[in-house]
Amino acid sequence: MAKIIDCITGSVIGEMKTPPVENKDLEHAWANLRAKRLMLLAETDIYALSDRTMTAEMKNYRQKLRDLPSTQADPADIVWPTKPE
């Protein structure tokens, strides 16, 4: 279950279930991957605000998330990057 974070306050405002990729239809599988990637990026948007300094680890994590569709061959077997502390 993924947390939904308020980008202004940084507080958790909800949770979102991400469905497992069970559908073998590649179009749906890639859409699921992009939706989860977008959600994970949104969780870290607070670190990208102009009044904050983003660590190199967080920049690397966000870049790996953005690169995911182009770096994976099978949307059903994704190795997600680990979010830094």
N, C-alpha and C positions, 0 to 999 in steps of 0.2 A: 504494500500500500504506500502510495506516495503522498507526501505532505504538500498542501497548497500554501504558499508563503505570500504574505502581503509585502509587496516590494517597497513600500514606504516605511513600514514599522519593523519589518523582519519577523513579525509574529506569524504563527501557524493559524490559518483561518479555515482549514478544512483538510480533508484527505480525499484522494482519488484512487479508485481501483483501476489498475491497468490490466486489461484482459490479456491472457496468455495468447500467444500466436498459435492457434490450433488450426486455423484455416490454411490449407495448402495453396490457396490462390495467392500467387506472388504479389499481385497488386494490393490486396488487403494486408498481406504480411508487411510489405514495405510501408504502407500507410500506418499500421500499428507502430512500427519502429519509429517513424517520424513523429508520431503523436507522443510517444514516450520520451523521445529525445527533446522535444519542445517543452514538455513538462519538467524534465530534469534541468534544462537551461533556465526555465522560469524560476526554479528554486534558487538559482545562484545569481539572478539578476541584481539582487541587492548589492552584490560585490562589485558590480559594474557601474554603480552610481558615481557621478562626478566628484562627490565629496568623500569618496573612499579610495583607498589604495588596494588594488587587487594583487594578491601574491602571484608569483610565477607559477606555482602549483595550480592555483585556481584558473589562471589564464590557459594553462596547458590542458586542464580538465575540460574547460568549455570548448577549446579548439578541437579536442578529440571527439566531443559530442557533435559538434558541427560537421566534422569530417565523416561521421559514422556511415551514412548511406554509401558513400563512395569508397570506403575502406572495407566493406563487408560483402561477401559473395552470397551468403545465405541468410535471409532475414529471420529464419527460425533458429539460428545458432549464433546469436550475438554475444560478443564479449564486451560488456559495458565497462567504460573506464570507472575507476574508483574515485569517488568524491573526496578531495582533501579535507582535513579537519580545519 
